[in-house]
Amino acid sequence: MDMSVKIGALKLKNPVTVASGTAGYGEELSEYMDISKIGAIFTKGLSLKPRPGNTGNRIVETSSGVLNSIGLENVGIEEFLKNKLPFLLKSGATPIPNIAGHTEEENIELARILSGTEGIDAVELNVSCPNVKEGGMAFGTNMPVFTRLVEKVRDVTGGVLIVKLSPNVTDITEFAVTAEKIGVDAVSAVNTFLGMKIDIKNRRPYFKNRVAGLSGPAIKPLAVRVVYQLFERITIPIIGLGGIASVDDIIEFILAGASAVSIGTMNMVEPAISLNLASELEEYCRAGSIGDLAALTGAAHTA
Ligand SMILES: Cc1cc2nc3c(=O)[nH]c(=O)nc-3n(C[C@H](O)[C@H](O)[C@H](O)COP(=O)(O)O)c2cc1C
Protein backbone atom coordinates (compact mmCIF):
# COMPACT_ATOMS: atom_id res chain seq x y z
CA MET A 1 0.00 0.00 0.00
CA ASP A 2 1.32 3.47 -0.87
CA MET A 3 1.49 5.47 2.35
CA SER A 4 3.69 8.23 0.93
CA VAL A 5 2.92 11.89 1.59
CA LYS A 6 4.30 15.06 0.07
CA ILE A 7 5.76 17.90 2.09
CA GLY A 8 6.45 20.46 -0.61
CA ALA A 9 8.76 18.77 -3.08
CA LEU A 10 9.80 16.18 -0.50
CA LYS A 11 8.17 12.77 -0.69
CA LEU A 12 8.06 10.85 2.59
CA LYS A 13 7.60 7.07 2.48
CA ASN A 14 4.91 7.41 5.10
CA PRO A 15 3.61 10.21 7.33
CA VAL A 16 5.22 9.04 10.57
CA THR A 17 8.45 10.82 11.49
CA VAL A 18 10.66 11.16 14.55
CA ALA A 19 10.69 14.58 16.27
CA SER A 20 13.84 16.62 16.70
CA GLY A 21 15.79 16.17 19.90
CA THR A 22 14.19 12.94 20.99
CA ALA A 23 16.38 10.53 19.00
CA GLY A 24 19.73 12.30 18.56
CA TYR A 25 21.01 11.59 15.06
CA GLY A 26 19.23 8.26 14.60
CA GLU A 27 22.08 5.94 15.58
CA GLU A 28 20.60 4.71 18.86
CA LEU A 29 17.18 4.28 17.26
CA SER A 30 18.67 2.07 14.58
CA GLU A 31 19.42 -0.51 17.30
CA TYR A 32 15.68 -0.92 17.78
CA MET A 33 14.21 -0.60 14.29
CA ASP A 34 14.90 -0.16 10.59
CA ILE A 35 15.15 3.61 10.39
CA SER A 36 14.73 3.56 6.60
CA LYS A 37 11.10 2.54 7.07
CA ILE A 38 9.81 5.66 8.79
CA GLY A 39 8.88 8.88 7.03
CA ALA A 40 11.85 10.94 8.24
CA ILE A 41 14.16 11.61 11.15
CA PHE A 42 14.31 15.20 12.34
CA THR A 43 17.76 15.36 13.91
CA LYS A 44 18.76 17.24 17.06
CA GLY A 45 18.88 21.04 16.69
CA LEU A 46 22.23 22.03 15.17
CA SER A 47 24.51 24.99 15.74
CA LEU A 48 27.71 25.95 13.92
CA LYS A 49 29.91 24.95 16.86
CA PRO A 50 29.29 22.04 19.23
CA ARG A 51 27.27 23.01 22.30
CA PRO A 52 27.26 21.37 25.72
CA GLY A 53 23.69 22.40 26.57
CA ASN A 54 22.47 23.56 29.96
CA THR A 55 24.01 22.68 33.29
CA GLY A 56 22.05 21.39 36.28
CA ASN A 57 18.83 19.41 35.99
CA ARG A 58 17.84 18.85 32.36
CA ILE A 59 14.81 16.57 32.31
CA VAL A 60 12.12 15.37 34.70
CA GLU A 61 8.94 13.35 34.38
CA THR A 62 5.59 15.03 34.97
CA SER A 63 2.07 13.63 34.91
CA SER A 64 1.84 12.15 31.40
CA GLY A 65 4.86 14.01 30.09
CA VAL A 66 8.30 15.43 30.64
CA LEU A 67 9.76 18.85 31.28
CA ASN A 68 13.12 19.35 29.62
CA SER A 69 15.79 22.00 29.70
CA ILE A 70 18.45 20.41 27.52
CA GLY A 71 19.49 23.73 25.99
CA LEU A 72 20.29 22.49 22.48
CA GLU A 73 23.29 20.31 23.27
CA ASN A 74 24.59 19.15 19.90
CA VAL A 75 27.70 18.01 18.04
CA GLY A 76 27.89 21.05 15.73
CA ILE A 77 27.48 21.15 11.96
CA GLU A 78 30.97 19.90 11.08
CA GLU A 79 30.73 16.71 13.10
CA PHE A 80 27.15 16.23 11.90
CA LEU A 81 28.18 16.36 8.25
CA LYS A 82 31.29 14.25 8.79
CA ASN A 83 30.03 11.48 11.04
CA LYS A 84 26.28 11.62 11.65
CA LEU A 85 24.76 12.34 8.24
CA PRO A 86 26.70 9.57 6.41
CA PHE A 87 25.29 7.01 8.85
CA LEU A 88 21.73 8.19 8.24
CA LEU A 89 22.16 8.19 4.47
CA LYS A 90 23.83 4.78 4.47
CA SER A 91 20.92 3.42 6.51
CA GLY A 92 18.46 4.64 3.88
CA ALA A 93 16.81 7.05 6.31
CA THR A 94 15.39 10.43 5.31
CA PRO A 95 17.21 12.98 7.46
CA ILE A 96 15.74 16.42 8.10
CA PRO A 97 18.27 18.48 10.05
CA ASN A 98 16.85 20.89 12.61
CA ILE A 99 18.53 24.31 12.52
CA ALA A 100 18.92 25.95 15.92
CA GLY A 101 21.45 28.77 15.69
CA HIS A 102 21.94 31.34 18.45
CA THR A 103 21.70 34.32 16.14
CA GLU A 104 20.07 35.25 12.85
CA GLU A 105 23.45 35.03 11.07
CA GLU A 106 24.15 31.59 12.51
CA ASN A 107 20.78 30.28 11.32
CA ILE A 108 21.34 31.66 7.83
CA GLU A 109 24.79 30.12 7.65
CA LEU A 110 23.48 26.74 8.83
CA ALA A 111 20.68 26.84 6.26
CA ARG A 112 23.13 27.78 3.54
CA ILE A 113 25.51 24.93 4.38
CA LEU A 114 22.78 22.32 4.77
CA SER A 115 20.88 23.28 1.67
CA GLY A 116 24.04 22.77 -0.39
CA THR A 117 24.68 19.32 1.08
CA GLU A 118 24.01 16.20 -0.92
CA GLY A 119 21.41 13.91 0.62
CA ILE A 120 19.58 16.72 2.41
CA ASP A 121 16.35 17.63 0.69
CA ALA A 122 14.71 19.47 3.57
CA VAL A 123 15.59 21.42 6.69
CA GLU A 124 13.55 22.42 9.71
CA LEU A 125 14.12 25.87 11.16
CA ASN A 126 13.63 25.78 14.91
CA VAL A 127 12.41 29.16 16.13
CA SER A 128 10.76 27.70 19.16
CA CYS A 129 13.24 26.23 21.66
CA PRO A 130 12.22 27.50 25.11
CA ASN A 131 15.46 26.39 26.78
CA VAL A 132 18.14 28.80 25.56
CA LYS A 133 18.96 32.36 26.59
CA GLU A 134 19.83 33.60 23.09
CA GLY A 135 17.86 32.72 19.98
CA GLY A 136 15.42 29.83 20.34
CA MET A 137 11.93 30.94 21.18
CA ALA A 138 12.92 34.60 20.88
CA PHE A 139 12.83 34.07 17.09
CA GLY A 140 9.41 32.47 17.09
CA THR A 141 7.50 34.75 19.43
CA ASN A 142 8.31 38.19 18.03
CA MET A 143 6.73 38.81 14.63
CA PRO A 144 9.26 41.27 13.11
CA VAL A 145 12.20 39.11 14.26
CA PHE A 146 10.46 35.96 12.98
CA THR A 147 9.61 37.50 9.61
CA ARG A 148 13.15 38.75 8.98
CA LEU A 149 14.75 35.47 9.94
CA VAL A 150 12.39 33.29 7.92
CA GLU A 151 12.76 35.55 4.85
CA LYS A 152 16.55 35.36 5.04
CA VAL A 153 16.62 31.60 5.60
CA ARG A 154 14.18 31.12 2.71
CA ASP A 155 16.53 33.12 0.48
CA VAL A 156 19.43 30.71 1.07
CA THR A 157 17.45 27.46 1.14
CA GLY A 158 16.94 25.82 -2.23
CA GLY A 159 15.25 22.72 -0.83
CA VAL A 160 12.18 22.22 1.29
CA LEU A 161 11.97 24.61 4.23
CA ILE A 162 9.91 23.65 7.26
CA VAL A 163 9.47 26.09 10.15
CA LYS A 164 8.87 24.69 13.63
CA LEU A 165 6.46 27.00 15.38
CA SER A 166 6.29 28.00 19.01
CA PRO A 167 2.99 27.45 20.80
CA ASN A 168 4.02 30.02 23.40
CA VAL A 169 2.34 32.94 21.64
CA THR A 170 -1.12 34.47 21.78
CA ASP A 171 -2.01 33.48 18.21
CA ILE A 172 0.19 30.87 16.55
CA THR A 173 -1.79 31.11 13.30
CA GLU A 174 -0.37 34.59 12.63
CA PHE A 175 3.14 33.13 12.53
CA ALA A 176 2.03 30.30 10.24
CA VAL A 177 0.30 32.72 7.85
CA THR A 178 3.46 34.84 7.70
CA ALA A 179 5.58 31.74 7.04
CA GLU A 180 3.29 30.69 4.19
CA LYS A 181 3.43 34.17 2.66
CA ILE A 182 7.23 34.07 2.72
CA GLY A 183 7.19 30.82 0.80
CA VAL A 184 7.92 28.29 3.51
CA ASP A 185 6.96 24.78 2.36
CA ALA A 186 5.48 23.44 5.62
CA VAL A 187 5.19 24.13 9.32
CA SER A 188 5.79 21.80 12.27
CA ALA A 189 3.47 22.32 15.19
CA VAL A 190 4.24 22.21 17.99
CA ASN A 191 7.41 22.60 19.97
CA THR A 192 7.18 22.30 23.75
CA PHE A 193 4.96 24.47 25.94
CA LEU A 194 6.60 26.61 28.59
CA GLY A 195 6.33 24.97 31.98
CA MET A 196 8.00 25.00 35.35
CA LYS A 197 8.73 22.81 38.33
CA ILE A 198 9.54 24.01 41.83
CA ASP A 199 11.78 21.82 43.96
CA ILE A 200 9.82 21.79 47.20
CA LYS A 201 12.80 20.67 49.28
CA ASN A 202 14.96 23.68 48.54
CA ARG A 203 12.03 25.92 47.57
CA ARG A 204 13.65 26.96 44.31
CA PRO A 205 12.95 26.38 40.61
CA TYR A 206 14.07 22.86 39.65
CA PHE A 207 15.77 24.03 36.45
CA LYS A 208 18.62 26.58 36.36
CA ASN A 209 16.82 28.32 33.53
CA ARG A 210 13.74 28.35 35.78
CA VAL A 211 11.33 27.59 32.90
CA ALA A 212 11.44 24.43 30.76
CA GLY A 213 9.55 22.81 27.88
CA LEU A 214 6.61 20.48 28.50
CA SER A 215 6.02 17.59 26.08
CA GLY A 216 4.41 14.17 25.95
CA PRO A 217 0.79 12.99 26.15
CA ALA A 218 -0.01 15.82 28.60
CA ILE A 219 0.15 18.34 25.73
CA LYS A 220 -1.72 16.36 23.08
CA PRO A 221 -5.08 18.17 23.32
CA LEU A 222 -3.26 21.51 23.15
CA ALA A 223 -1.33 20.41 20.06
CA VAL A 224 -4.42 19.02 18.31
CA ARG A 225 -6.12 22.37 18.93
CA VAL A 226 -3.18 24.18 17.36
CA VAL A 227 -3.15 21.95 14.27
CA TYR A 228 -6.91 22.42 13.88
CA GLN A 229 -6.52 26.21 14.09
CA LEU A 230 -3.62 26.23 11.63
CA PHE A 231 -5.53 24.19 9.07
CA GLU A 232 -8.21 26.88 9.00
CA ARG A 233 -5.64 29.55 8.08
CA ILE A 234 -2.94 28.00 5.86
CA THR A 235 -2.77 25.73 2.85
CA ILE A 236 0.84 24.51 3.18
CA PRO A 237 1.28 21.11 4.88
CA ILE A 238 1.27 20.88 8.66
CA ILE A 239 3.48 18.37 10.44
CA GLY A 240 1.58 17.70 13.64
CA LEU A 241 3.20 16.70 16.89
CA GLY A 242 2.73 16.83 20.60
CA GLY A 243 2.12 13.82 22.79
CA ILE A 244 1.45 11.23 20.10
CA ALA A 245 1.41 7.77 21.71
CA SER A 246 -0.96 5.68 19.60
CA VAL A 247 -2.35 5.28 16.10
CA ASP A 248 -5.60 6.87 17.27
CA ASP A 249 -3.58 9.95 18.26
CA ILE A 250 -2.08 10.07 14.75
CA ILE A 251 -5.52 9.84 13.15
CA GLU A 252 -6.74 12.65 15.42
CA PHE A 253 -3.89 14.89 14.23
CA ILE A 254 -4.56 14.01 10.59
CA LEU A 255 -8.28 14.72 10.91
CA ALA A 256 -7.41 18.04 12.58
CA GLY A 257 -5.27 18.98 9.58
CA ALA A 258 -1.85 17.30 9.71
CA SER A 259 -0.31 15.90 6.52
CA ALA A 260 2.38 14.12 8.53
CA VAL A 261 3.15 13.63 12.21
CA SER A 262 6.17 13.33 14.49
CA ILE A 263 6.71 11.19 17.54
CA GLY A 264 8.79 12.84 20.25
CA THR A 265 8.74 12.05 23.94
CA MET A 266 7.27 8.58 23.45
CA ASN A 267 10.51 7.48 21.72
CA MET A 268 12.04 7.57 25.18
CA VAL A 269 9.44 5.09 26.43
CA GLU A 270 9.29 2.82 23.38
CA PRO A 271 12.18 3.39 20.94
CA ALA A 272 10.52 1.55 18.04
CA ILE A 273 7.18 3.34 18.48
CA SER A 274 7.40 5.37 15.26
CA LEU A 275 7.78 2.29 13.08
CA ASN A 276 5.16 0.38 15.08
CA LEU A 277 2.68 3.22 14.63
CA ALA A 278 3.51 3.55 10.93
CA SER A 279 2.58 -0.13 10.52
CA GLU A 280 -0.59 0.33 12.57
CA LEU A 281 -1.54 3.34 10.46
CA GLU A 282 -1.11 1.31 7.28
CA GLU A 283 -3.27 -1.42 8.80
CA TYR A 284 -5.91 1.18 9.70
CA CYS A 285 -5.97 2.46 6.12
CA ARG A 286 -6.13 -1.03 4.66
CA ALA A 287 -8.96 -2.07 6.98
CA GLY A 288 -10.93 1.08 6.16
CA SER A 289 -10.14 0.92 2.41
CA ILE A 290 -8.54 4.36 2.66
CA GLY A 291 -6.53 4.62 -0.54
CA ASP A 292 -5.25 8.13 -0.05
CA LEU A 293 -4.37 9.37 3.39
CA ALA A 294 -4.48 12.95 2.09
CA ALA A 295 -8.26 12.60 1.91
CA LEU A 296 -8.32 12.33 5.70
CA THR A 297 -6.23 15.45 6.27
CA GLY A 298 -8.45 18.07 7.84
CA ALA A 299 -11.56 15.92 7.43
CA ALA A 300 -12.78 16.99 10.87
CA HIS A 301 -13.33 20.49 9.48
CA THR A 302 -16.08 19.51 7.12
CA ALA A 303 -18.16 17.74 9.76
C1 LIG B 1 14.45 16.05 25.32
C2 LIG B 1 13.85 16.87 24.22
C3 LIG B 1 14.69 17.55 23.34
C4 LIG B 1 14.16 18.31 22.29
N1 LIG B 1 15.00 18.96 21.42
C5 LIG B 1 14.48 19.64 20.36
C6 LIG B 1 15.34 20.24 19.39
O1 LIG B 1 16.57 20.16 19.44
N2 LIG B 1 14.75 20.93 18.36
C7 LIG B 1 13.38 21.04 18.24
O2 LIG B 1 12.90 21.68 17.30
N3 LIG B 1 12.55 20.45 19.14
C8 LIG B 1 13.07 19.76 20.18
N4 LIG B 1 12.23 19.15 21.08
C9 LIG B 1 10.77 19.26 20.89
C10 LIG B 1 10.19 18.03 20.20
O3 LIG B 1 10.74 17.87 18.91
C11 LIG B 1 8.65 18.14 20.10
O4 LIG B 1 8.32 19.29 19.36
C12 LIG B 1 7.96 18.22 21.44
O5 LIG B 1 8.61 17.40 22.39
C13 LIG B 1 6.47 17.83 21.34
O6 LIG B 1 6.31 16.51 20.89
P1 LIG B 1 6.15 15.25 21.90
O7 LIG B 1 5.09 15.65 22.89
O8 LIG B 1 5.75 14.09 21.04
O9 LIG B 1 7.46 15.06 22.55
C14 LIG B 1 12.74 18.39 22.13
C15 LIG B 1 11.91 17.70 23.03
C16 LIG B 1 12.45 16.95 24.06
C17 LIG B 1 11.51 16.20 24.99
The ligand as a Tripos MOL2 file, in Angstrom:
@<TRIPOS>MOLECULE
LIG
   31    33     1     0     0
SMALL
NO_CHARGES

@<TRIPOS>ATOM
      1 C1         14.4500   16.0490   25.3240 C.3       1 LIG1
      2 C2         13.8530   16.8680   24.2150 C.ar      1 LIG1
      3 C3         14.6940   17.5500   23.3350 C.ar      1 LIG1
      4 C4         14.1610   18.3150   22.2870 C.ar      1 LIG1
      5 N1         15.0020   18.9590   21.4180 N.ar      1 LIG1
      6 C5         14.4780   19.6420   20.3600 C.ar      1 LIG1
      7 C6         15.3360   20.2430   19.3860 C.ar      1 LIG1
      8 O1         16.5700   20.1560   19.4360 O.2       1 LIG1
      9 N2         14.7540   20.9310   18.3580 N.ar      1 LIG1
     10 C7         13.3760   21.0410   18.2420 C.ar      1 LIG1
     11 O2         12.8970   21.6810   17.2990 O.2       1 LIG1
     12 N3         12.5530   20.4490   19.1370 N.ar      1 LIG1
     13 C8         13.0720   19.7560   20.1790 C.ar      1 LIG1
     14 N4         12.2290   19.1540   21.0770 N.ar      1 LIG1
     15 C9         10.7720   19.2610   20.8940 C.3       1 LIG1
     16 C10        10.1930   18.0320   20.2030 C.3       1 LIG1
     17 O3         10.7450   17.8690   18.9120 O.3       1 LIG1
     18 C11         8.6530   18.1390   20.0970 C.3       1 LIG1
     19 O4          8.3230   19.2880   19.3570 O.3       1 LIG1
     20 C12         7.9550   18.2150   21.4440 C.3       1 LIG1
     21 O5          8.6090   17.3960   22.3910 O.3       1 LIG1
     22 C13         6.4730   17.8270   21.3430 C.3       1 LIG1
     23 O6          6.3140   16.5080   20.8860 O.3       1 LIG1
     24 P1          6.1450   15.2530   21.8980 P.3       1 LIG1
     25 O7          5.0950   15.6500   22.8920 O.co2     1 LIG1
     26 O8          5.7480   14.0930   21.0410 O.co2     1 LIG1
     27 O9          7.4570   15.0600   22.5520 O.co2     1 LIG1
     28 C14        12.7400   18.3880   22.1350 C.ar      1 LIG1
     29 C15        11.9110   17.7020   23.0280 C.ar      1 LIG1
     30 C16        12.4450   16.9500   24.0580 C.ar      1 LIG1
     31 C17        11.5070   16.2040   24.9870 C.3       1 LIG1
@<TRIPOS>BOND
     1     1     2 1
     2     2     3 ar
     3     2    30 ar
     4     3     4 ar
     5     4     5 ar
     6     4    28 ar
     7     5     6 ar
     8     6     7 ar
     9     6    13 1
    10     7     8 2
    11     7     9 ar
    12     9    10 ar
    13    10    11 2
    14    10    12 ar
    15    12    13 ar
    16    13    14 ar
    17    14    15 1
    18    14    28 ar
    19    15    16 1
    20    16    17 1
    21    16    18 1
    22    18    19 1
    23    18    20 1
    24    20    21 1
    25    20    22 1
    26    22    23 1
    27    23    24 1
    28    24    25 2
    29    24    26 1
    30    24    27 1
    31    28    29 ar
    32    29    30 ar
    33    30    31 1
@<TRIPOS>SUBSTRUCTURE
     1 LIG1         1 GROUP 0 **** ****
